[in-house]
Amino acid sequence: MRTLARRVLIPGLTALALAATGCSSTPHAGAADPAAPATLSPSADGTSQQLDVAAAPQGTPTPAAVARADGKGRTEKSSLKVASYDKASGRAVIAKAPQGSGSSPAPGKSPSKAPGASPEADKPVAVGDVIASAPAPGAPAGLLAKVTEVVGKTDKGTEVKTASTTLAAVLGDDKADGKVPVDPSAVTVEPLMKGVTFSWAKGQGLTFGPEGAKLPLGNLRLDVNAAVDTAPGAPASAGASVSGFVQLAPQVEFAYDGSPGGGAGPRGAFLGMSGDWSSQWKLQGRAAASTGAPKRIPFAKLHSSPVIQVGPVPVVVNLDLTCYIQVEADGSVTLEVQQDVKGDFKIGGSYAAGKGWTPVSASNVQSTPVRASVTAAGRVKGALGAEASVGLYGAVGVTADFAPYLRGEADLKATASSDGKTSVNGAWALYGGFDLSGNLQLQLSLFGTPLFERRIPLGTLNREWALSTGQVGR
């Protein structure tokens, strides 16, 4: 009797569907619900104000905000701008902004305190003043700094020395809470391999996408069609490849709850990224065996630095995404699997005074029908995911890795005897799932909260469901 390899189509996989599944991280003991931004309550002395949170206007320079060291008035839009900045020395040149981009009443401020009517907006900077600026020459991620010395006048403006500071220095005891969608047209994309295309949809009447596909407004999409390492000795017909797309609609979530009287640090804060996710992808062929860690193949890097206007303060958020293919196989399975995944995700950090930073990670994923076939025995796992980071003024605050995947296992054998009888026996299984992991970074102290000593894990979320299992025998 001899053992023969035989191709077996897994029955019933052409009409499978998966109901929505959800998962979120467990809060730390004693912490508030981390799935929601910090509550913004009124301060005891009634001086704090609720600031609007919105995308900064495009097409015109964003005025800087200045908090004056003399304590008179409040942080306000200024007629000043950062003309240049040198990160190594901390020196900056502060100049008058072009006419038309100067001070105006800040969102959320009462008319009686409109900074456009205040002479403070036109005052030169002094030692102790704090400047919050949108991206500027030498400061592509914006600038949040305190003036430590006025060096003198130059032909380009006033040269000053600066030191790092925090958002608490400009937001004080005010409050803010909002979500801002990321403009997909402002996202830069760096393809890392051949076969990657990028498309997006922004305004009404504008359609982008492969072969005229219509994308929902505010969405960006990456299509990939790439070969992956094929197992040695596999026939040409078993060449391994991944094809499909990832579609995202990311948004920034920001909240701040200042201490009464502008005390040391805020009472609450939140920074995160959330959004809708959909992908359709196909893994086929006989992938090469992976040893040690699964083989990860980045195929595109995305970057955006949206400026959100928090009252008078331009807050620069830095977002980075690296999309990747990941394959883990033993080199013996030839697989053809196709899956559609839709859902959402949310990552971030929530701060409460006295409790510190609490990680936030949540995802709700839905998988639609799949098709699959497996040859021989072995295992394979394929993922199409993204590494994400979100931070402020160039400092990373939160990192996360979100990876919907498919995993297949098969143990199928065909036998034949000398009398001509044959039999097929074995078992197969196909699973869908997702992994979500990451960390809160030390730079979240940029809010003015106490510095924590180590990274705080988001907690690893893993959700897996059986798409189909069964046995073969006759």
BELQUINOR-V100914 format. One record per residue. RES is the residue in three letters. D_CENTER is the distance of its C-alpha to the mean C-alpha in whole Angstrom. Layout:
BEGIN
((RES;D_CENTER) (RES;D_CENTER))
END
This chain:
BEGIN
((MET;57) (ARG;54) (THR;50) (LEU;48) (ALA;44) (ARG;44) (ARG;41) (VAL;41) (LEU;38) (ILE;37) (PRO;38) (GLY;37) (LEU;33) (THR;34) (ALA;33) (LEU;31) (ALA;28) (LEU;26) (ALA;25) (ALA;22) (THR;21) (GLY;19) (CYS;18) (SER;16) (SER;17) (THR;20) (PRO;21) (HIS;22) (ALA;26) (GLY;27) (ALA;24) (ALA;23) (ASP;21) (PRO;17) (ALA;16) (ALA;17) (PRO;17) (ALA;20) (THR;23) (LEU;24) (SER;28) (PRO;31) (SER;32) (ALA;36) (ASP;37) (GLY;36) (THR;34) (SER;31) (GLN;29) (GLN;26) (LEU;24) (ASP;23) (VAL;19) (ALA;18) (ALA;17) (ALA;19) (PRO;22) (GLN;22) (GLY;25) (THR;27) (PRO;26) (THR;24) (PRO;27) (ALA;26) (ALA;27) (VAL;29) (ALA;30) (ARG;34) (ALA;35) (ASP;39) (GLY;37) (LYS;38) (GLY;36) (ARG;33) (THR;30) (GLU;30) (LYS;29) (SER;31) (SER;33) (LEU;32) (LYS;29) (VAL;28) (ALA;30) (SER;29) (TYR;28) (ASP;28) (LYS;26) (ALA;28) (SER;31) (GLY;29) (ARG;31) (ALA;30) (VAL;33) (ILE;33) (ALA;34) (LYS;35) (ALA;32) (PRO;34) (GLN;36) (GLY;34) (SER;31) (GLY;32) (SER;32) (SER;32) (PRO;32) (ALA;29) (PRO;27) (GLY;28) (LYS;31) (SER;35) (PRO;37) (SER;39) (LYS;36) (ALA;35) (PRO;34) (GLY;36) (ALA;39) (SER;39) (PRO;40) (GLU;38) (ALA;35) (ASP;38) (LYS;39) (PRO;38) (VAL;35) (ALA;37) (VAL;37) (GLY;34) (ASP;32) (VAL;29) (ILE;27) (ALA;23) (SER;23) (ALA;20) (PRO;20) (ALA;23) (PRO;26) (GLY;25) (ALA;22) (PRO;19) (ALA;16) (GLY;19) (LEU;21) (LEU;22) (ALA;25) (LYS;29) (VAL;32) (THR;34) (GLU;37) (VAL;38) (VAL;40) (GLY;41) (LYS;41) (THR;41) (ASP;41) (LYS;37) (GLY;37) (THR;37) (GLU;36) (VAL;35) (LYS;33) (THR;30) (ALA;28) (SER;25) (THR;25) (THR;22) (LEU;21) (ALA;24) (ALA;26) (VAL;26) (LEU;24) (GLY;27) (ASP;28) (ASP;27) (LYS;24) (ALA;21) (ASP;19) (GLY;17) (LYS;14) (VAL;13) (PRO;12) (VAL;10) (ASP;14) (PRO;13) (SER;16) (ALA;15) (VAL;12) (THR;14) (VAL;14) (GLU;16) (PRO;18) (LEU;19) (MET;21) (LYS;24) (GLY;23) (VAL;20) (THR;20) (PHE;17) (SER;18) (TRP;17) (ALA;19) (LYS;19) (GLY;22) (GLN;25) (GLY;27) (LEU;25) (THR;24) (PHE;22) (GLY;22) (PRO;24) (GLU;28) (GLY;27) (ALA;25) (LYS;23) (LEU;20) (PRO;19) (LEU;19) (GLY;15) (ASN;14) (LEU;13) (ARG;14) (LEU;15) (ASP;18) (VAL;20) (ASN;23) (ALA;24) (ALA;26) (VAL;26) (ASP;29) (THR;31) (ALA;34) (PRO;37) (GLY;40) (ALA;38) (PRO;40) (ALA;38) (SER;38) (ALA;35) (GLY;33) (ALA;29) (SER;26) (VAL;23) (SER;23) (GLY;20) (PHE;17) (VAL;14) (GLN;13) (LEU;10) (ALA;10) (PRO;7) (GLN;8) (VAL;9) (GLU;11) (PHE;13) (ALA;17) (TYR;20) (ASP;23) (GLY;26) (SER;29) (PRO;32) (GLY;34) (GLY;31) (GLY;31) (ALA;29) (GLY;26) (PRO;24) (ARG;25) (GLY;22) (ALA;18) (PHE;14) (LEU;11) (GLY;8) (MET;5) (SER;7) (GLY;9) (ASP;11) (TRP;11) (SER;14) (SER;16) (GLN;20) (TRP;21) (LYS;24) (LEU;25) (GLN;29) (GLY;31) (ARG;32) (ALA;29) (ALA;31) (ALA;31) (SER;28) (THR;29) (GLY;27) (ALA;24) (PRO;22) (LYS;22) (ARG;19) (ILE;19) (PRO;16) (PHE;16) (ALA;14) (LYS;12) (LEU;10) (HIS;10) (SER;10) (SER;12) (PRO;12) (VAL;15) (ILE;16) (GLN;19) (VAL;20) (GLY;24) (PRO;25) (VAL;22) (PRO;20) (VAL;17) (VAL;15) (VAL;11) (ASN;9) (LEU;6) (ASP;6) (LEU;6) (THR;9) (CYS;11) (TYR;14) (ILE;17) (GLN;19) (VAL;22) (GLU;24) (ALA;28) (ASP;32) (GLY;33) (SER;35) (VAL;34) (THR;34) (LEU;31) (GLU;30) (VAL;27) (GLN;25) (GLN;23) (ASP;21) (VAL;18) (LYS;17) (GLY;15) (ASP;12) (PHE;9) (LYS;8) (ILE;7) (GLY;9) (GLY;13) (SER;16) (TYR;19) (ALA;22) (ALA;25) (GLY;28) (LYS;25) (GLY;22) (TRP;18) (THR;17) (PRO;14) (VAL;13) (SER;11) (ALA;13) (SER;13) (ASN;16) (VAL;17) (GLN;20) (SER;21) (THR;24) (PRO;27) (VAL;27) (ARG;30) (ALA;31) (SER;34) (VAL;35) (THR;37) (ALA;39) (ALA;38) (GLY;34) (ARG;31) (VAL;28) (LYS;24) (GLY;21) (ALA;18) (LEU;15) (GLY;12) (ALA;8) (GLU;8) (ALA;4) (SER;5) (VAL;6) (GLY;9) (LEU;13) (TYR;15) (GLY;14) (ALA;14) (VAL;11) (GLY;11) (VAL;8) (THR;8) (ALA;7) (ASP;9) (PHE;9) (ALA;13) (PRO;15) (TYR;18) (LEU;22) (ARG;25) (GLY;29) (GLU;32) (ALA;35) (ASP;39) (LEU;41) (LYS;45) (ALA;47) (THR;51) (ALA;54) (SER;58) (SER;61) (ASP;62) (GLY;60) (LYS;58) (THR;54) (SER;51) (VAL;47) (ASN;46) (GLY;42) (ALA;39) (TRP;36) (ALA;32) (LEU;29) (TYR;26) (GLY;23) (GLY;20) (PHE;16) (ASP;15) (LEU;12) (SER;12) (GLY;11) (ASN;12) (LEU;13) (GLN;14) (LEU;17) (GLN;16) (LEU;15) (SER;19) (LEU;18) (PHE;19) (GLY;22) (THR;22) (PRO;24) (LEU;23) (PHE;22) (GLU;23) (ARG;21) (ARG;17) (ILE;17) (PRO;16) (LEU;14) (GLY;16) (THR;16) (LEU;16) (ASN;18) (ARG;20) (GLU;22) (TRP;25) (ALA;28) (LEU;28) (SER;32) (THR;34) (GLY;38) (GLN;41) (VAL;43) (GLY;47) (ARG;50))
END
